[in-house]
Amino acid sequence: MLSGILRRLEITKDDLLKISLGCAIMAFGVINIHEPSQITEGGVLGLGLFLKKVFGLNLAYTSILLDGLCYALGFSILGRPFLKRSAVATLMFSIFYGIFNQVGPVLPDLSQLPLLAAIAGGIFIGCGCGIAITAGGCAGGDDALAMVISKKTKWPIARAYLLTDFVVLALSLTYISPGRLVFSFLTTLVSSYLIGQFELKMQVPAWQVSQGGLGKSA
């Protein structure tokens, strides 16, 4: 049964393992580092955290909704295989977030050590997302959204990512002090750098080349 589902999704068991591991690492980092320390991220994850802090919306559900909207916008650009892998990643992140949210934080509270929290949070997100993209997908709708912005504005994809991160971090000023938001910028830089390292080392799948797939460091 599992093999049949994976065939329809065009995902191997190895891909599923990588996506699941990456999403588990990210969800663990969000519960144990980002939320207790009020360190946020840019992109869809940061927007989800903003909605949770300001409106009390559950990130396990809003992450699916936000990613779905981004994937719908980028469907014609990304191609079906990328979207299938990314949809699996979105579901896995939601599942692991729900599990870790029930367990609660198990790491020491780093709220009084914001610099360490920013670096540690960036490592969790960067490594988790990096592992997920080596399976040919992404762990959030950031890629889809950035590609849509790039196509519409003719901007380089890197500038589109900077725009989405800047907007989300600016919104975060409603619940994070400007002094602490500096550390959110730092964690975004750390995670982006690590994701770029994974992308540089990964072998781009043939379907992604044919569809013109782009990564975050492009």
Stockholm file with secondary structure:
# STOCKHOLM 1.0

chainA/1-218         MLSGILRRLEITKDDLLKISLGCAIMAFGVINIHEPSQITEGGVLGLGLFLKKVFGLNLAYTSILLDGLCYALGFSILGRPFLKRSAVATLMFSIFYGIFNQVGPVLPDLSQLPLLAAIAGGIFIGCGCGIAITAGGCAGGDDALAMVISKKTKWPIARAYLLTDFVVLALSLTYISPGRLVFSFLTTLVSSYLIGQFELKMQVPAWQVSQGGLGKSA
#=GR chainA/1-218 SS CHHHHHHHHTCCHHHHHHHHHHHHHHHHHIIIIIHHHTCCCSHHHHHHHHHHHHHCCCHHHHHHHHHHHHHHHHHHHHCHHHHHHHHHHHHHHHHHHHHHHHHCCCSCCCTTCHHHHHHHHHHHHHHHHHHHHTTTSCSSTHHHHHHHHHHHHCCCHHHHHHHHHHHHHHHGGGTSCHHHHHHHHHHHHHHHHHHHHHHHHSCCCHHHHHTTCCCTTC
#=GC SS_cons         CHHHHHHHHTCCHHHHHHHHHHHHHHHHHIIIIIHHHTCCCSHHHHHHHHHHHHHCCCHHHHHHHHHHHHHHHHHHHHCHHHHHHHHHHHHHHHHHHHHHHHHCCCSCCCTTCHHHHHHHHHHHHHHHHHHHHTTTSCSSTHHHHHHHHHHHHCCCHHHHHHHHHHHHHHHGGGTSCHHHHHHHHHHHHHHHHHHHHHHHHSCCCHHHHHTTCCCTTC
//
